[in-house]
């Protein structure tokens, strides 16, 4: 996906959410966010709570690739990561549009990068996701569908999850694979599973990808 397409997608999504999506019920949205952030989860439909949490899961998946990628870019990823916490995919797309394709990594891995590169992080994220998806099936789906078609916040959040899925198999995935000296052609059907399977494909990638080995690192100094 080229830069122009990403910028059009970004602008189109913002215009759609502001002008074409269902109306915003501000009081209900604030109450929902307060219940979620104050851990009053019994007051929230499990479907909506799970979807809200899955936005965070997607941001962590992207972070596990893009904090490495940002090391080699003229722009760093962390300002966009912070923006994404508040705005989800709206804060992420500009980084994808501004970055250059890069398949290398140099410098030392600090503790944060080592954590993002660890199996413990990948497995924890996967187990948490399985729990969230299972929990969602305990919820009221009719209520969720009703809110999806009538409430801007729920509508936009649901569409953002779809965009997270659609944007993952772009150059960021191929660059990360090459950065780890993993042969894309030899991956075969595994690559298609990773690229095309919603949510669990990227999680499988995090669990299976080779680490960036210390012997591959080049000291910038």
N, C-alpha and C positions, 0 to 999 in steps of 0.2 A: 504494500500500500504506500503510494508516494506521499510527499508532504502536502501537496495541494488537496488530495483526497482526505487526509487526516484533518486539515484545517476546515474543510467543508463539513466533515462529519462533526467536528467540535462545534462549529457555529450552528449547524443544523440542529444538533441536539439541544443546544441552549435555546434557540428560537422556538423549537417545538415545546420544550418544557415550559417556557414562559408564556407563549401565546396560544398553543394548541392543546396542551394537556388539560385534563380536568382541573377544576378550580382548587386552590389551596385552602384547606380548612385549618387556619393558623392555630386556633385554640386547641383543636384535637391533635394537631401535629406536635405542639409544645408539650401537651399532656403525655403523648406517646413517648417522646424523647426523655421526658423526666422519669417516666416509669422505667424505661430501659436503663438510663444512666444511674438511677438510684436503686437498681436491682429489684424493682418491684415487678418481676417478670410474670407473676401469676395474673397480672392485670393486662397482659399483652397476648394477643393471638400468637400461638407458637409459630405459625407460618410467617408472620410479619417479623417476629423476633429473630427467627432463623435467617430470613432474607437480609435483615439488617446486619447480623453477624457475618454473613457470607460476603458482604461488601468488604469487611475487614479482612477476611480470608484472602480475597482476591488481591487486595492491596499488599498483603504480606507475600503472596506468590510473586507479584510483579517486583516487589522490593528485593527478593532473593536473586533476581536477575539484574535489575537496573542499578542497584548500588555498585555492583561490579562494573557494569557498563559505564556508569557515570564517572568512574575513576579515569577513563580513557577519553572522555569527551571534553570539549571546551566549556560545556556547562555541566554542573553537578546535578545529581538527581534529587538531593535532599530537599531543596525548596519545593519541588513538585510533589515530593512525598508528603510534606507538611500540608500543602494545598489540597492534596487528595484526601487527607483525613477529614477535612471540612467539606469538600465538594465531590469526593468520589472520582468517577471517571473524567469529570470536567477538569480536574486538576492534573490528571495523568496525561491526557492526549497531547497537550502542548509539548511535553518532553519528547514524546514519540515523534512529533512532527519536527522538532528542532535537532534531534540527535543525528549523528552520522553513523553509518554502519561501521562497526569496529569489532574485530574478532580476537583482540589481544588483551592482555592484562599485565601491568607492571607495578612494581612496588610491593610493599609488605601487606599482608592481610592483617588488619587490626582485629581486636576481639569481636567487634560487631560483625565484620565480614566473615570471620571464622564461624560465628554463630549461624549466620545466614547460609553458610556452606555446609553445615553439619547435618548428619543424618537425624540427630535428635530433633532439630527444628522441623525437618521435612516430615518425620513420622508423627510428631505432635500435631502438626498442622493437618495431616491426613486424618488422624484419629478424631480430632475436634470436628472436622468437616463431616465425617461419617455420623457423629453424634448429632450435629445440627440438622443434617438432612433427615435423619430418623425422627428427630424431635418435630420437624415440620409436618410430618405425616400425622402427628397427633392433633394438629390444629384444625381450625374451622376454615376449610378451603372456600366455601361459599361466601363467607365473610371477607376473605382476602380478595376474591374475584370482584365482589361488590365494591370494595375500597379501591381496587385497581382501576375500575372504570369511573370512579367518582372523586378520587382524592389525588391531588397533584404529587404529594410526597411519596405515597406508595407507588403510584404510577411511574414516576421518574426513577425511583430506586430500583424497581423491577427491570426497567429498560436498561439502566446502568449495568446491571448484572449481565444482561445479554451482550452489551458492548465489551465488557471485560473479557468475555469468552471469545468474541469475534476478533478482538485485537491481539490476542495472545500469539496465534501462529503467524506473526509478521516477522520482520528481520530480527527482532529482539531474541526470538527463540533460536533461529539459525545461528546468530552471532554467539549466543551463549554455548550452543553445542560445539561450535568451532573453537571457542575460547578454552574449552575443556578437552580439546583433542579427541572428540568423539566423532566418529565417521557417520555422517548423516545417511549416506547411501547404505551402509551396513546395518543401520537400525531397521530398515525395511518397514514392516507393518507396525512396529513399535512407534515409529515417528508419526504415522497416520493416527494411531491411537492417541498419542500425546497432543497432536495438533487439533484433532477433531472431536475428542470426547470432552463434553462440558465439565469443567472443574476438576474431575478426577484424572483427566489426561495430564494437565499441568502438575497436579500433585504427584502423579506417578513419575513424572520427569524429575521433580525435586528429590524423590526417594532413590532414583536409579542413576542420576547423572554422576559422572566422575567428579571428584573434587579438583579444584585448581591446586595442583601439587606445588610444594615449596620449591622443588627443583625446576619448575617452569617459570618461577617468578624472576623478573629482572629488576635489580635494584636501580631506582631512578637516580640515585646519587652516583 
